[in-house]
């Protein structure tokens, strides 16, 4: 399943991308490094306006090609991009305007 998580700032996108990509945990009480595993098993991508165009394109294409992935993004993904496989939109930070809220949903989720 593909999921898009909308955040309000580029810094927040970078922070959450790092946390979700690198977070590891140890099942049970053992804290042995050999027993640690990724907290999220799918790939995590990021997308925001402060990224270079090539990096934005790479994230867009990478996310689009994955069967199961998370995209953390600012509203840059709310307009002009089409992700037909997205099944869930998470509004981690609410948009500044009602029109942005509509674009976040109507552009990505099947009606």
C-alpha positions as CSV (number, residue, x, y, z in Angstrom):
1,X,0.0,0.0,0.0
2,X,1.2,3.5,-0.8
3,X,0.8,6.2,1.8
4,X,1.4,10.0,1.6
5,X,2.0,11.9,4.8
6,X,1.6,15.7,4.5
7,X,3.8,17.9,6.7
8,X,3.9,21.7,6.8
9,X,7.6,22.4,6.4
10,X,10.6,21.2,4.5
11,X,12.6,20.7,7.7
12,X,9.8,18.6,9.1
13,X,9.8,16.4,6.0
14,X,13.6,15.9,6.3
15,X,13.4,15.1,10.0
16,X,10.5,12.5,9.6
17,X,12.1,11.0,6.5
18,X,15.3,10.4,8.5
19,X,13.5,9.0,11.5
20,X,11.3,6.7,9.5
21,X,14.2,5.5,7.3
22,X,16.7,4.8,10.0
23,X,14.6,3.8,13.1
24,X,15.4,0.3,14.3
25,X,13.9,-1.6,17.2
26,X,14.5,-4.8,19.0
27,X,11.6,-7.3,19.3
28,X,11.3,-8.5,22.9
29,X,13.6,-7.4,25.6
30,X,16.9,-8.1,23.9
31,X,18.9,-5.0,22.9
32,X,21.5,-6.9,21.0
33,X,22.5,-5.1,17.8
34,X,22.2,-8.3,15.8
35,X,18.5,-8.6,16.8
36,X,17.6,-5.1,15.7
37,X,15.4,-4.7,12.6
38,X,13.9,-1.8,10.7
39,X,10.8,-0.4,12.4
40,X,9.2,0.2,9.0
41,X,9.7,-2.5,6.4
42,X,8.7,-0.5,3.3
43,X,10.8,2.2,1.6
44,X,10.4,5.8,2.7
45,X,10.7,8.7,0.3
46,X,10.6,12.5,0.8
47,X,9.4,15.3,-1.4
48,X,9.6,19.1,-0.9
49,X,10.3,22.3,-2.7
50,X,13.9,22.8,-1.3
51,X,15.1,19.6,-2.9
52,X,16.9,19.8,-6.3
53,X,14.8,19.0,-9.3
54,X,16.7,15.8,-9.9
55,X,16.2,14.6,-6.3
56,X,12.4,15.5,-6.5
57,X,12.1,13.5,-9.7
58,X,14.0,10.6,-8.3
59,X,11.7,10.5,-5.2
60,X,8.6,10.8,-7.4
61,X,9.6,8.0,-9.7
62,X,10.9,5.8,-6.8
63,X,7.7,6.2,-4.8
64,X,5.5,5.7,-7.9
65,X,7.2,2.4,-8.8
66,X,7.0,0.8,-5.4
67,X,4.1,-1.4,-4.5
68,X,4.3,-0.5,-0.8
69,X,6.0,2.8,0.3
70,X,5.6,6.0,2.3
71,X,6.0,9.5,0.9
72,X,6.5,12.3,3.4
73,X,5.9,15.6,1.7
74,X,4.9,19.2,1.8
75,X,2.1,20.5,-0.3
76,X,4.4,20.3,-3.3
77,X,2.9,16.9,-3.9
78,X,-0.7,18.1,-3.6
79,X,-0.8,19.8,-7.0
80,X,0.3,18.6,-10.4
81,X,1.5,15.1,-9.3
82,X,-0.5,12.0,-9.8
83,X,-0.1,8.9,-7.6
84,X,-2.8,6.4,-8.7
85,X,-1.7,3.7,-6.3
86,X,-2.1,5.8,-3.1
87,X,-4.6,4.3,-0.7
88,X,-4.1,6.5,2.3
89,X,-3.4,10.2,3.0
90,X,-2.3,11.3,6.4
91,X,-2.6,14.9,7.3
92,X,0.1,15.0,9.9
93,X,0.1,18.8,9.8
94,X,-3.1,20.5,8.7
95,X,-2.9,22.7,5.6
96,X,-3.0,26.5,5.9
97,X,-5.9,26.9,3.6
98,X,-9.1,24.8,2.9
99,X,-8.3,24.7,-0.8
100,X,-5.0,22.9,0.0
101,X,-6.9,20.3,2.0
102,X,-9.1,19.6,-1.0
103,X,-6.1,19.2,-3.3
104,X,-4.4,16.8,-1.0
105,X,-7.3,14.4,-1.2
106,X,-9.0,14.8,-4.6
107,X,-5.7,14.6,-6.5
108,X,-4.6,11.3,-5.0
109,X,-7.5,9.2,-3.8
110,X,-9.9,7.4,-6.2
111,X,-13.4,8.7,-6.1
